C-alpha cells in the first residue's frame, strides 16, 4: 500500500483537491482509501439516529452496517488519540492510501496553500513536503501546481509513490 499525504491549514482547499484527485486515481484502476484527521469533536451520524443515541448513551464502539456500506464509530472516552500508524493498520488493503491532515507526520505529502487563509507556509519547516499546490507562485525549489491542476497533481503523486 502506497501512502501519500496532503497538509495545509483549514480552508486551504485540501478536501476539494483530494475530491478531484480520487476519480483520476480510480480511473487508472487503483483501489484508493483515505484517512482524514478532523477537528476534536465531529459527528458522522445525526442526532436522533439509533447510532447517535447508542454512542451518546455510552457505547465505546458502534458499528452500523447495510447492504451498501458499513461504518465503525469508536469513542475514545478519555483515551489517547491513536497515531496515524495505528489507523493505517485498520485500513483494508488498497493501492493508494491518501492522508488528509496529520500535517506533522513524517510521510511524503503535498502542501496545499491558499494565501487568503493568512497562515504561514508549512514546507520551509517540514522536509516531508515534496510538492505544493497553491494559488500563486512561491519562491521554492519544490514542484508547484495550481490548486485547479488536478491532473498535474495526480501525475505527480503517482510518480512519487511509484505507481505512475
C-alpha positions as CSV (number, residue, x, y, z in Angstrom):
1,X,0.0,0.0,0.0
2,X,1.4,3.4,-1.1
3,X,0.8,6.3,1.2
4,X,0.7,10.0,0.3
5,X,-0.5,12.9,2.4
6,X,-2.0,16.4,1.9
7,X,-1.2,19.0,4.5
8,X,-2.4,22.6,4.9
9,X,-4.4,24.9,7.1
10,X,-8.1,24.8,7.3
11,X,-9.7,26.5,4.3
12,X,-6.7,25.9,2.0
13,X,-8.6,23.5,-0.3
14,X,-7.3,20.1,0.7
15,X,-10.6,18.4,0.6
16,X,-11.6,20.0,-2.7
17,X,-8.3,19.0,-4.3
18,X,-8.5,15.4,-3.0
19,X,-12.1,15.1,-4.2
20,X,-10.9,15.9,-7.7
21,X,-7.9,13.5,-7.5
22,X,-9.8,10.4,-6.3
23,X,-11.7,9.9,-9.6
24,X,-8.5,10.3,-11.6
25,X,-6.8,7.6,-9.5
26,X,-9.8,5.3,-9.7
27,X,-10.0,5.7,-13.5
28,X,-6.5,4.2,-13.6
29,X,-7.8,1.1,-11.9
30,X,-6.4,1.9,-8.4
31,X,-8.1,1.0,-5.2
32,X,-8.0,4.2,-3.2
33,X,-8.7,4.8,0.5
34,X,-8.4,7.8,2.7
35,X,-7.6,8.7,6.4
36,X,-8.7,12.2,7.4
37,X,-7.8,13.9,10.6
38,X,-10.7,16.0,11.8
39,X,-11.1,18.6,14.5
40,X,-11.7,17.5,18.1
41,X,-15.4,16.8,18.2
42,X,-17.0,15.8,14.9
43,X,-20.2,13.9,14.2
44,X,-20.6,11.3,11.5
45,X,-24.1,10.4,12.5
46,X,-27.1,12.6,13.1
47,X,-28.8,13.4,16.4
48,X,-31.9,11.2,16.8
49,X,-30.5,8.3,14.7
50,X,-30.0,5.0,16.5
51,X,-26.2,5.0,16.2
52,X,-26.0,8.5,17.6
53,X,-28.3,7.6,20.5
54,X,-26.3,4.4,21.3
55,X,-23.0,6.3,21.2
56,X,-24.2,9.1,23.4
57,X,-25.7,6.5,25.8
58,X,-22.1,5.3,26.4
59,X,-21.1,2.7,23.8
60,X,-17.4,2.7,23.1
61,X,-17.9,1.4,19.6
62,X,-21.0,1.4,17.3
63,X,-20.9,-0.4,14.0
64,X,-23.6,0.4,11.5
65,X,-24.0,-1.8,8.5
66,X,-26.2,-2.2,5.5
67,X,-26.1,-3.9,2.1
68,X,-24.2,-0.8,0.7
69,X,-21.7,0.3,3.4
70,X,-20.6,0.0,7.0
71,X,-19.0,2.4,9.4
72,X,-17.4,1.8,12.8
73,X,-17.5,4.7,15.3
74,X,-15.2,4.4,18.2
75,X,-15.4,6.8,21.2
76,X,-12.0,7.4,22.9
77,X,-13.7,8.1,26.2
78,X,-10.6,9.9,27.5
79,X,-8.0,7.5,26.0
80,X,-5.2,8.9,23.9
81,X,-5.8,9.7,20.2
82,X,-4.4,6.8,18.1
83,X,-1.4,7.5,15.9
84,X,-1.6,7.6,12.1
85,X,0.3,4.3,12.1
86,X,-2.4,2.7,14.2
87,X,-5.2,4.0,11.9
88,X,-3.3,2.7,8.8
89,X,-3.4,-0.8,10.3
90,X,-7.3,-0.6,10.3
91,X,-7.5,0.2,6.6
92,X,-8.3,-2.7,4.3
93,X,-5.6,-3.3,1.7
94,X,-5.6,-0.8,-1.2
95,X,-3.2,0.5,-3.8
96,X,-3.1,4.1,-2.6
97,X,-3.9,5.5,0.8
98,X,-4.4,9.2,0.9
99,X,-4.0,11.0,4.2
100,X,-5.6,14.4,4.8
101,X,-4.4,16.4,7.7
102,X,-1.8,14.9,10.0
103,X,0.4,17.7,8.9
104,X,3.2,16.8,11.3
105,X,3.5,13.2,10.2
106,X,6.7,12.0,8.5
107,X,5.1,10.8,5.3
108,X,5.5,12.2,1.8
109,X,2.9,14.9,1.4
110,X,1.8,17.8,-0.7
111,X,1.3,21.2,0.9
112,X,-2.0,22.8,-0.1
113,X,-1.6,26.5,0.3
114,X,-4.0,29.4,-0.2
115,X,-2.6,32.9,0.6
116,X,-6.0,34.3,1.6
117,X,-6.1,31.9,4.6
118,X,-3.4,34.0,6.2
119,X,-1.3,31.3,7.7
120,X,2.4,30.6,7.3
121,X,3.8,28.1,4.7
122,X,4.5,24.6,6.1
123,X,7.2,23.4,3.7
124,X,10.1,25.6,5.0
125,X,9.9,23.7,8.3
126,X,8.9,20.2,7.0
127,X,11.1,18.2,4.8
128,X,8.4,15.6,4.3
129,X,6.6,18.0,2.0
130,X,7.6,17.1,-1.5
131,X,5.5,19.5,-3.5
132,X,3.0,22.3,-3.3
133,X,-0.5,23.1,-4.7
134,X,-1.1,26.8,-4.3
135,X,-3.0,29.8,-5.6
136,X,0.2,31.8,-6.5
137,X,3.8,31.2,-7.4
138,X,6.1,30.7,-4.4
139,X,9.8,31.1,-4.1
140,X,10.8,27.4,-3.6
141,X,12.6,24.6,-5.4
142,X,9.7,22.2,-4.7
143,X,7.5,21.2,-7.6
144,X,4.4,23.6,-7.7
145,X,1.0,23.1,-9.1
146,X,-2.0,25.3,-9.4
147,X,-4.8,24.4,-7.0
148,X,-7.0,23.6,-10.0
149,X,-4.5,21.4,-11.8
150,X,-5.8,18.0,-10.5
151,X,-4.3,16.1,-13.5
152,X,-0.9,17.5,-12.8
153,X,-1.1,16.8,-9.1
154,X,-2.4,13.3,-9.8
155,X,0.5,12.5,-12.1
156,X,3.0,13.9,-9.5
157,X,1.5,11.8,-6.7
158,X,1.5,8.6,-8.7
159,X,5.1,9.2,-9.9
160,X,6.2,10.0,-6.4
161,X,4.8,6.8,-4.9
162,X,5.9,4.6,-7.8
163,X,2.5,4.0,-9.4
164,X,2.9,6.3,-12.3
